[in-house]
Amino acid sequence: MARNNRNQAQHRQPSSSIALRREATVVHDGSAFELAVDLRHFGFKVTEGPLLSFSASYEPPGQLAIIATRPGAARPERLSAWTRELCSRGATLLAVGASVGPVAEFFGSSACKSNDSQPTERLADVTAARGGLFSGLPEEFRLALPAGHRVECEDLNAEFGVTAWSKDGELVGASHVFRPVHLLHAGVLESSELRPVILTNLLRLVRERGGRAF
C-alpha cells in the first residue's frame, strides 16, 4: 500500500508543478510596459496584449494576470469580459488605472464614478494600511495621481478592503477580502519608487497566500 501511495503522489506532482509556473498575462494599452519588464526581471514569462477578445481562444494566464488601461482605451463590457475570463482560470488579478472601476463593479460594487475634478496630475497625501500590497511602505506618503483615474473609496462594496487612499477619499489601493483580486491606482505603478515594492509584495502574496491579501 505504501508503494501505491508513493506512485499516486508521483502522478499528482505534474499538476502541482503546472500550478506553480511563473507566467503572467499583462493586458494593457502601452501604459504597463515597465511593469512587464519588471516581471521578466523577476523570472516571469510574460505574455502581453491587448490579447483578449470575446472570440479569442484563451491560454491559461498562469499565476498572475494584470489589466492596465487608460481612460477610454477599452469599453467597460470588454473589461468585464476580461475579468470574468481571467478570474475563472484561477489567476491572481491586478486591475490598474481605468480598469479599476469596471473590475470593482464586476464584483458587486456600485457604478464607480471615474470623473476627476482635477484637470491635471496632482500631488496627493496618501494613507496606507501597511499590509498586503503596501507592506513595507510608510503609513503616509505623497504620490502623484494622474487625472482621469479617480474612483471614490465609498463606491466599493464590503467585498473589498481599502488598503491605500488619499486624504480626500480617492481610492489608491484595495484588495478583495477573500479572492486574489487587487485594485491599484495608475499613479502607484508610475512611481519608480513604489512600483518595485508593490510588485515584490504582489509576488509574495502569489507565492505564499495564493494571491490573497487577507
Secondary structure, 3 states (H helix, E strand, C coil): CHHHHHHHHHHHHHHHHHHCCCEEEEEECCCCHHHHHHHHHCCCEEEEECCCCCCCCCCCCCCEEEEEECCCCCCHHHHHHHHHHHHHCCCEEEEEECCHHHHHHHCCCCCCCCCCCCCCCEEEEEEECCCHHHCCCCCEEEEEECCCCCCEHHHCCCCEEEEEEECCCEEEEEEECCCCEEEECHHHHHCCCHHHHHHHHHHHHHHHHCCCCC
